């Protein structure tokens, strides 16, 4: 089973898909999972609309009307299934932009799940026509709703361009807060590698402890010996001083 990390890392938009599409039941299963996206106050400020078959032609006509074209747009025909993503705003203390972010999150989650399930997916908008009256009317949007775009879904072609997308250089997009004086923690992998290198080094670890131990032992003996010698010298001087004192006392008594 593909891990979440692998699914996200390997995801790629496919601008060309085949004419097969997931069933309504499969879509519902994936939407139930995508709906678990982070959602402030659990408002569920979104809904999705499936466009299949001739519904795509109707969308092409609505786009043409919004753009003033005589011929219907053929762009909606590029995939057998289009999933319209609608931000359905709720009356709440939660800001409008937060609710739109939730709807966008659902769309992104769903695109990941569809890709992981083996379907080709790409996200499209129709420019200014996306928020136009003809397109809104076609989708049956209420006054508190806005269309964000469509997920185009179909089969993955045998010869897709998978793997050609360049990896992201995360260091270009991650930074510290301006003026921060908090030191960055050291990378765990670096610390582990240093610990392993230290354990394998002949001049480190156990041998270092022995070396330190021998130094301490030698130092102790040296200082210990000097203390003993120092003590002997002091003792001899004390005895000599004592004898000389007694002799002086005898001389004083003799006088």
ZIFEN-V62568 format. One record per residue. OMEGA is omega as a letter, one per 30 degrees, with the letter a starting at -180 (* if undefined). NEAR is the number of other C-alpha atoms within 10 Angstrom. D_LAST is the distance of its C-alpha to the last C-alpha in Angstrom with 1 decimal. Layout:
omega:OMEGA near:NEAR d_last:D_LAST
omega:OMEGA near:NEAR d_last:D_LAST
This chain:
omega:l near:5 d_last:112.7
omega:l near:9 d_last:111.7
omega:l near:9 d_last:108.5
omega:l near:11 d_last:108.5
omega:a near:8 d_last:106.4
omega:a near:11 d_last:108.9
omega:a near:15 d_last:111.9
omega:a near:15 d_last:110.4
omega:a near:11 d_last:109.2
omega:a near:14 d_last:112.6
omega:l near:19 d_last:114.9
omega:l near:19 d_last:117.4
omega:l near:16 d_last:120.5
omega:a near:21 d_last:123.7
omega:l near:16 d_last:126.4
omega:l near:19 d_last:129.1
omega:l near:22 d_last:129.6
omega:a near:16 d_last:132.4
omega:l near:15 d_last:135.0
omega:a near:15 d_last:133.3
omega:l near:21 d_last:131.2
omega:l near:17 d_last:129.2
omega:l near:9 d_last:131.1
omega:l near:9 d_last:130.8
omega:l near:9 d_last:129.0
omega:l near:12 d_last:126.4
omega:l near:16 d_last:125.9
omega:l near:12 d_last:125.3
omega:a near:11 d_last:122.6
omega:l near:17 d_last:120.8
omega:l near:20 d_last:121.2
omega:l near:11 d_last:119.6
omega:a near:13 d_last:116.5
omega:a near:19 d_last:116.5
omega:l near:19 d_last:116.7
omega:l near:13 d_last:113.1
omega:l near:18 d_last:111.9
omega:a near:13 d_last:109.3
omega:a near:18 d_last:111.3
omega:a near:14 d_last:109.8
omega:l near:10 d_last:111.0
omega:a near:11 d_last:113.2
omega:a near:15 d_last:116.2
omega:a near:20 d_last:118.0
omega:a near:21 d_last:119.4
omega:l near:24 d_last:121.5
omega:a near:18 d_last:124.5
omega:a near:19 d_last:126.2
omega:l near:13 d_last:129.9
omega:l near:16 d_last:131.5
omega:l near:21 d_last:134.2
omega:l near:16 d_last:136.2
omega:a near:12 d_last:139.7
omega:l near:11 d_last:141.8
omega:a near:16 d_last:139.1
omega:l near:22 d_last:137.6
omega:l near:18 d_last:140.9
omega:l near:17 d_last:140.9
omega:l near:22 d_last:137.4
omega:l near:20 d_last:138.7
omega:l near:22 d_last:141.5
omega:l near:25 d_last:139.1
omega:l near:28 d_last:136.8
omega:l near:19 d_last:139.8
omega:a near:19 d_last:141.0
omega:a near:17 d_last:137.6
omega:l near:17 d_last:137.5
omega:l near:9 d_last:141.2
omega:l near:12 d_last:142.2
omega:a near:9 d_last:145.7
omega:l near:11 d_last:144.6
omega:l near:17 d_last:142.2
omega:l near:20 d_last:138.8
omega:a near:14 d_last:138.5
omega:l near:14 d_last:134.7
omega:a near:24 d_last:134.6
omega:a near:19 d_last:136.6
omega:l near:17 d_last:133.7
omega:a near:26 d_last:132.4
omega:a near:21 d_last:134.2
omega:l near:25 d_last:131.9
omega:l near:28 d_last:130.4
omega:l near:20 d_last:128.0
omega:a near:22 d_last:127.9
omega:a near:21 d_last:124.5
omega:l near:23 d_last:124.9
omega:a near:26 d_last:122.2
omega:a near:22 d_last:123.3
omega:l near:23 d_last:121.3
omega:l near:16 d_last:120.4
omega:a near:10 d_last:119.8
omega:l near:10 d_last:116.1
omega:l near:8 d_last:112.9
omega:a near:14 d_last:112.3
omega:a near:12 d_last:113.2
omega:a near:15 d_last:116.4
omega:l near:11 d_last:114.5
omega:l near:14 d_last:112.4
omega:l near:24 d_last:115.5
omega:l near:20 d_last:117.1
omega:l near:16 d_last:113.9
omega:l near:22 d_last:114.4
omega:l near:27 d_last:118.0
omega:l near:19 d_last:116.9
omega:l near:19 d_last:114.2
omega:a near:26 d_last:116.9
omega:a near:28 d_last:119.0
omega:l near:16 d_last:116.2
omega:a near:20 d_last:115.2
omega:l near:23 d_last:118.8
omega:l near:26 d_last:119.2
omega:a near:22 d_last:116.1
omega:l near:23 d_last:117.6
omega:l near:22 d_last:121.0
omega:a near:24 d_last:119.5
omega:l near:19 d_last:117.4
omega:l near:14 d_last:120.6
omega:a near:12 d_last:122.3
omega:l near:21 d_last:124.3
omega:a near:28 d_last:124.5
omega:l near:28 d_last:123.5
omega:a near:19 d_last:123.4
omega:l near:18 d_last:123.0
omega:l near:17 d_last:125.6
omega:l near:14 d_last:126.5
omega:l near:17 d_last:129.7
omega:a near:11 d_last:128.2
omega:a near:10 d_last:129.6
omega:a near:17 d_last:132.2
omega:a near:20 d_last:129.5
omega:a near:16 d_last:129.3
omega:a near:18 d_last:133.0
omega:l near:15 d_last:135.4
omega:a near:19 d_last:137.8
omega:l near:23 d_last:134.9
omega:l near:18 d_last:133.4
omega:l near:11 d_last:136.8
omega:a near:14 d_last:137.4
omega:l near:17 d_last:134.1
omega:a near:11 d_last:134.9
omega:l near:16 d_last:131.7
omega:a near:11 d_last:131.0
omega:a near:9 d_last:129.9
omega:a near:10 d_last:126.3
omega:l near:18 d_last:126.3
omega:l near:19 d_last:125.9
omega:l near:22 d_last:126.6
omega:a near:19 d_last:123.6
omega:a near:21 d_last:125.5
omega:l near:24 d_last:126.6
omega:l near:25 d_last:125.2
omega:a near:27 d_last:127.7
omega:l near:29 d_last:127.6
omega:l near:26 d_last:129.4
omega:l near:20 d_last:128.9
omega:l near:20 d_last:126.5
omega:a near:14 d_last:128.5
omega:l near:8 d_last:127.8
omega:l near:6 d_last:126.8
omega:a near:13 d_last:124.5
omega:a near:13 d_last:122.0
omega:l near:12 d_last:119.2
omega:a near:10 d_last:115.8
omega:a near:8 d_last:116.7
omega:a near:11 d_last:114.8
omega:l near:6 d_last:111.5
omega:a near:9 d_last:108.3
omega:l near:9 d_last:106.5
omega:a near:8 d_last:103.4
omega:a near:8 d_last:101.5
omega:l near:7 d_last:98.7
omega:a near:7 d_last:101.3
omega:l near:7 d_last:102.0
omega:a near:8 d_last:98.6
omega:l near:8 d_last:96.0
omega:l near:10 d_last:93.2
omega:l near:8 d_last:93.6
omega:l near:6 d_last:93.3
omega:a near:6 d_last:89.8
omega:l near:8 d_last:88.4
omega:l near:8 d_last:84.6
omega:a near:8 d_last:84.5
omega:l near:7 d_last:83.6
omega:l near:8 d_last:86.2
omega:l near:6 d_last:85.2
omega:a near:8 d_last:84.9
omega:a near:8 d_last:87.9
omega:a near:9 d_last:87.5
omega:l near:9 d_last:89.2
omega:l near:10 d_last:86.8
omega:l near:11 d_last:83.8
omega:a near:11 d_last:85.2
omega:l near:11 d_last:85.9
omega:l near:12 d_last:82.4
omega:l near:13 d_last:81.1
omega:l near:11 d_last:83.3
omega:l near:13 d_last:82.3
omega:a near:13 d_last:78.6
omega:a near:13 d_last:79.2
omega:a near:12 d_last:81.0
omega:a near:13 d_last:78.6
omega:a near:11 d_last:76.4
omega:a near:12 d_last:73.6
omega:l near:14 d_last:73.7
omega:a near:15 d_last:73.6
omega:a near:13 d_last:72.0
omega:l near:12 d_last:70.8
omega:l near:13 d_last:69.1
omega:l near:12 d_last:67.3
omega:l near:13 d_last:66.1
omega:l near:14 d_last:65.0
omega:a near:12 d_last:63.2
omega:a near:12 d_last:61.8
omega:l near:12 d_last:60.5
omega:l near:12 d_last:59.0
omega:a near:12 d_last:57.2
omega:l near:14 d_last:56.2
omega:l near:12 d_last:54.9
omega:a near:12 d_last:53.1
omega:l near:12 d_last:51.5
omega:a near:12 d_last:50.3
omega:a near:12 d_last:49.0
omega:l near:13 d_last:47.2
omega:l near:13 d_last:46.2
omega:a near:12 d_last:44.8
omega:l near:12 d_last:42.9
omega:l near:12 d_last:41.5
omega:l near:12 d_last:40.3
omega:l near:12 d_last:38.9
omega:a near:12 d_last:37.3
omega:l near:12 d_last:35.9
omega:l near:12 d_last:34.5
omega:l near:12 d_last:32.8
omega:a near:12 d_last:31.2
omega:l near:12 d_last:30.1
omega:l near:11 d_last:28.5
omega:a near:12 d_last:26.7
omega:l near:12 d_last:25.5
omega:a near:12 d_last:24.2
omega:l near:12 d_last:22.5
omega:a near:12 d_last:20.9
omega:l near:12 d_last:19.9
omega:a near:12 d_last:18.3
omega:l near:12 d_last:16.4
omega:l near:12 d_last:15.2
omega:l near:12 d_last:14.1
omega:l near:12 d_last:12.4
omega:l near:12 d_last:10.5
omega:l near:12 d_last:9.9
omega:l near:11 d_last:8.6
omega:l near:10 d_last:6.3
omega:l near:9 d_last:5.2
omega:l near:8 d_last:5.3
omega:l near:7 d_last:3.8
omega:* near:6 d_last:0.0
